[in-house]
Amino acid sequence: MKVEAALAFGGNIGDPVAAFAAALKGLRAHPDIALGRLSSIYRTPPWGKTDQPEFLNMAVLVETSLQPADLLAFCLELERAGGRERRERWGPRTLDIDILTYGDAIIDQARLQIPHPRIPERAFVLTPLAEILPQRRIGGRSVTELLAAATDETIRRDEAATDRLQDLLAG
């Protein structure tokens, strides 16, 4: 049975748009994953550790028959293929992929928490997620409602990055 999952992509060093495109192609090539809607790319200030370059962020919907732990393992493989090195928490990265939701599943394990526990406090996640899944309920509130409470005016859509991503995916 296929389940809809929402993923968050982020990156702020190297070429995040190229890393996003490579990861999306990897998702698309997996036999147990169907790529769904993609949000625009947003340019956002760093969160947690603020003395680093701004981030590019987007949200991705997939349908998958993978179990959550297997989807996480595949996302971590895509991160590694994209040059991700885990050196410091909230530090710079070429590619970060988080599982935001997995159907209506609630999972609370050491390595996997779904829905992602910090969604409500992260406008950089909510903004692209609201573009593709506005009515999805998380913790009893819709993504749109969560975004209204967390709005950050410094988040802006990056049309050039979004257009470049589409070109890379088409090529």
TORBA-910862 format. One line per 10 residues: number of its first residue (from 1); for each residue x, y, z of N, C-alpha, C. Coordinates in steps of 0.02 Angstrom, whole numbers, plus 50000, padded with zeros to 5 digits. Each point is the difference from the previous one (the first is absolute). Layout:
NUM	X/Y/Z/X/Y/Z/X/Y/Z | ...
This chain:
1	50042/49941/50000/49958/50059/50000/50044/50062/50000 | 49984/50048/49957/50037/50062/49996/49975/50050/50052 | 50047/50036/50029/49986/50051/50050/50029/50065/49976 | 49963/50055/50010/50027/50066/49983/50045/50024/50056 | 50060/50021/49982/50047/50028/50048/50022/50068/49976 | 50010/50045/50047/50026/50067/49985/50072/50004/50024 | 50043/50025/49956/50071/50007/50016/50019/50074/49997 | 50049/50019/50040/50028/50067/49997/50072/49993/49975 | 50018/50042/49951/50068/50004/49974/50029/50066/50022 | 50063/50000/50019/50035/50062/50016/50074/49993/49984
11	50032/50057/49988/50072/50000/49988/50025/50072/49996 | 50063/50009/50020/50027/50069/49998/50074/50003/49981 | 50031/49945/49981/50068/50003/49975/50005/49960/49936 | 50050/50015/49960/50005/49968/49934/49946/50027/49955 | 49967/49956/49964/49947/50018/49954/49936/49964/50021 | 49962/50029/50048/49941/49965/50024/49949/49982/49946 | 49992/50042/49950/49951/49985/49947/50021/49936/49963 | 50063/49994/49984/50024/49939/49967/49992/49939/50047 | 50013/50010/50065/49991/49946/50048/49927/49980/50005 | 49955/50049/49999/49928/49985/50002/49981/49960/49938
21	50024/50022/49941/49983/49966/49938/50025/49927/50001 | 50061/49990/50023/50027/49932/50003/49959/49956/50047 | 49981/50028/50058/49960/49962/50048/49931/49984/49972 | 49970/50049/49966/49934/49988/49970/50004/49947/49946 | 50053/50001/49960/50009/49947/49950/50009/49933/50034 | 50035/49999/50056/50008/49938/50038/49934/49974/50026 | 49959/50045/50026/49933/49980/50023/49959/49973/49942 | 50002/50036/49944/49961/49981/49941/50022/49931/49973 | 50064/49984/50007/50026/49937/49973/49986/49940/50046 | 49982/50012/50062/49989/49945/50047/49935/49964/49982
31	50001/49934/49995/49940/49963/49978/49941/50004/50050 | 50013/50017/50062/49947/50003/50050/49980/50070/50020 | 50021/50049/49959/49984/50070/50014/49975/50033/49936 | 49944/50036/50006/49974/50041/49945/50005/50072/50022 | 50033/50040/49959/50008/50071/50015/49934/50036/49988 | 49980/50041/50048/49938/50038/49994/50015/50074/49991 | 49961/50042/50033/50007/50073/49992/50064/50025/50032 | 50027/50052/49969/50059/50035/50025/49980/50072/50015 | 50023/50027/50055/49989/50070/50014/50051/50041/49961 | 49991/50065/50002/50052/50045/49976/50059/49995/50048
41	50056/50028/49980/50058/50005/50045/49997/50067/50035 | 50015/49999/50064/49999/50060/50041/50069/50013/50028 | 50018/50064/50003/50063/50022/50030/49984/50022/50071 | 50036/49970/50048/49983/50011/50070/50062/50011/50043 | 49993/50037/50054/50057/50009/50045/50015/49935/50036 | 50062/49991/50022/50017/49939/50037/49962/49997/50066 | 49987/49940/50023/49962/49988/50061/50044/49960/50047 | 49999/50017/50064/50039/49963/50049/50070/50029/50007 | 50040/49992/49948/50068/50028/49998/49999/50054/49946 | 50001/50063/50021/49985/50054/49953/50061/50030/49964
51	50061/49982/50020/50059/50028/49967/50023/49956/49942 | 49956/49995/49950/50013/49960/49941/49959/50028/49942 | 50014/49978/49938/49961/50026/49944/49926/49983/50004 | 49959/50041/49966/49928/49985/49999/49988/49934/49963 | 49942/49971/50012/49981/49935/49973/49953/50007/49941 | 49999/49950/49958/49947/49988/49953/49960/49942/50028 | 49933/50006/49999/49956/49948/50027/49942/49988/49952 | 49976/49938/50001/49941/49983/49961/49966/49940/50033 | 49939/49986/49979/49963/49941/50024/49983/49956/49941 | 49997/49935/50013/49990/49950/49948/49949/49949/50025
61	49951/49984/49959/49954/49946/50016/50020/49938/49960 | 49998/49943/50034/50012/49936/49967/49946/49952/50021 | 49989/49950/49958/49960/49942/50020/50048/49942/50002 | 49998/49961/50053/50048/49946/50008/49970/49940/50033 | 50027/49942/49982/49982/49939/50035/50055/49981/50050 | 50053/50041/50004/50052/49988/50050/49973/50013/50070 | 50024/49963/50048/49985/50015/50069/50038/50063/50020 | 49977/50036/50052/50033/50062/50019/50076/49994/50011 | 50022/49948/50034/50072/49992/50013/50038/49989/49935 | 49970/49965/49953/50032/49989/49935/50002/50064/49959
71	49948/50040/50004/49999/50065/49966/50054/50044/50030 | 50006/50001/50066/50053/50039/50032/50069/49976/49977 | 50011/49935/49998/50065/49974/49979/50016/50022/49928 | 49949/49999/49956/50012/50022/49932/50014/50075/49997 | 49964/50039/50039/50013/50073/50001/50071/50014/50025 | 50024/49962/50049/50068/50009/50025/50051/49981/49946 | 49985/49948/49960/50043/49983/49944/50003/50057/49950 | 49943/50030/49985/49998/50057/49954/50041/50058/50027 | 49995/50013/50065/50040/50053/50031/50074/49986/49991 | 50022/49939/50014/50071/49983/49993/50022/50007/49927
81	49958/49978/49954/50017/50007/49929/50005/50074/49980 | 49963/50043/50036/50002/50071/49987/50056/50036/50037 | 50044/49962/50032/50058/50030/50033/49989/50020/50073 | 49946/49977/50029/49985/50018/50070/50050/49970/50048 | 50029/50042/50042/50043/49979/50055/49969/50027/50064 | 49987/49956/50047/49970/50021/50063/50054/50017/50050 | 50015/50066/50003/50054/50023/50044/49974/50036/50062 | 49948/50040/49991/49973/50035/50058/49924/50008/49992 | 49965/49998/50056/49928/50007/49999/49981/50069/49973 | 49954/50001/49954/49975/50061/49969/50054/50038/49962
91	50055/49966/49984/50054/50032/49963/49987/50001/49926 | 50047/50028/49962/49993/50003/49927/49996/49929/49971 | 49964/49995/49944/49993/49935/49968/49985/50008/49926 | 50023/49951/49962/49986/50000/49928/49928/49980/49987 | 49975/49952/50041/49933/49974/49990/49975/49970/50065 | 49941/50019/50019/49966/49972/50059/49931/49979/49977 | 49981/49939/50016/49933/49975/49983/49968/49975/50064 | 49944/50030/50019/49963/49978/50059/49932/49972/49978 | 49979/49947/50033/49932/49975/49990/49955/50040/50046 | 49954/50038/49972/49955/50041/50040/49939/49960/50022
101	49969/49967/49952/49941/49959/50015/50004/49935/49960 | 49966/49949/50024/49996/49936/49966/49929/49976/50011 | 49956/50016/49953/49929/49986/50009/49977/50032/50065 | 49962/49963/50040/49978/50025/50065/50042/49970/50057 | 50056/49970/49982/50041/49965/50050/50027/50048/50053 | 50003/49976/50060/50034/50034/50055/50054/49952/50025 | 50062/50021/49992/50057/49959/50018/50045/50040/50046 | 50019/49971/50055/50045/50033/50047/50055/49952/50020 | 50051/49998/49959/50058/49958/50012/50062/50044/50004 | 50054/49973/50024/50061/50040/50008/50023/50031/49934
111	49998/49962/49946/50025/50024/49936/49945/50026/49953 | 49938/49992/50018/49946/50019/49955/49939/50023/50038 | 49982/50062/49989/49940/50028/50030/49956/50029/49945 | 49938/49974/49996/49953/50022/49949/49933/50010/50035 | 49967/50057/49988/50023/50058/49962/50063/50029/50032 | 50040/50032/49958/50062/50030/50024/49982/50047/50057 | 50032/49994/50058/49978/50036/50060/50008/50076/49997 | 50043/50025/49957/50011/50073/49998/49964/50035/49943 | 49955/49965/49966/49962/50033/49946/49967/50064/50023 | 49963/50001/50056/49964/50061/50019/50043/50061/50012
121	50063/49992/50016/50043/50058/50014/50044/50019/49942 | 49993/49968/49943/50044/50012/49944/49962/50026/49939 | 49998/50066/49994/49967/50030/49942/50034/49979/49935 | 50065/49986/50002/50036/49979/49939/49978/49931/49976 | 49969/49961/50044/49970/49936/49980/49926/50010/49982 | 49966/50040/50040/49928/50010/49990/49984/50037/49935 | 50041/50049/49982/49986/50040/49940/49997/49957/49937 | 50052/49960/49985/49993/49957/49941/49949/49944/50009 | 49992/49975/50061/49951/49947/50011/49929/50026/49988 | 49987/50062/50020/49934/50030/49990/49984/50008/49926
131	50050/50006/49959/49990/50008/49928/49973/49935/49969 | 50020/49943/50026/49980/49936/49969/49952/49958/50043 | 49993/50017/50064/49958/49960/50045/49969/50044/50054 | 49963/50053/49979/49978/50050/50048/49951/49975/50054 | 49959/49952/49983/49949/49978/50048/50021/49940/50042 | 50060/49974/49988/50025/49944/50040/50001/50019/50073 | 49972/49957/50042/49997/50014/50072/50059/49968/50036 | 50032/50040/50041/50057/49979/50040/49988/50024/50071 | 49994/49955/50046/49987/50020/50069/49934/50036/50008 | 49950/49981/49960/49934/50030/50006/49990/50065/49963
141	50051/50026/49967/49995/50063/49962/50023/49989/49929 | 49971/50038/49954/50021/49994/49930/50068/50034/49991 | 50034/49981/49947/50064/50031/49984/49991/50075/49992 | 49945/50021/49968/49986/50071/49992/49994/50035/50067 | 49965/49969/50047/49993/50030/50067/50067/50003/50036 | 50039/49948/49994/50066/50000/50032/50044/50054/49970 | 49997/50009/49934/50040/50051/49967/49979/50070/50023 | 49935/50012/50007/49977/50066/50022/50029/50018/50068 | 50009/49950/50042/50028/50012/50067/50076/50006/49999 | 50032/49978/49946/50073/49997/49999/50031/50044/49946
151	49961/50042/49969/50023/50037/49941/50064/50039/50014 | 50046/49994/49953/50064/50035/50002/50005/50038/49934 | 50001/50065/50005/49999/50042/49939/50064/49995/49959 | 50054/49971/50028/50062/49996/49963/50003/49940/49952 | 49949/49959/50001/49997/49943/49953/49972/50025/49934 | 50036/49986/49946/49976/50024/49935/50009/49946/49946 | 49952/49998/49956/50001/49953/49944/50058/50019/49954 | 50037/49951/49977/50056/50011/49954/49981/49971/49932 | 49971/50042/49958/49975/49978/49935/50056/49974/49955 | 50058/50033/50003/50056/49978/49957/50023/49930/50020
161	50004/49986/50065/50020/49934/50023/49947/49948/49982 | 49936/50019/50007/49946/49954/49982/50002/49984/49925 | 50009/50051/49959/50005/49989/49927/50060/49956/49983 | 50057/50013/50032/50060/49959/49986/49988/49927/50020 | 49966/49990/50056/49985/49931/50021/49959/49965/49947 | 49949/50034/49975/49957/49970/49948/50042/49982/49938 | 50046/50045/49982/50043/49987/49942/50045/49939/50012 | 50028/49995/50060/50043/49943/50017/49961/49934/50000 | 49938/50003/50024/49959/49939/50001/49979/49979/49930 | 49992/50048/49956/49979/49985/49931/50058/49973/49959
171	50061/50020/50018/50059/49981/49960/50030/49933/50017
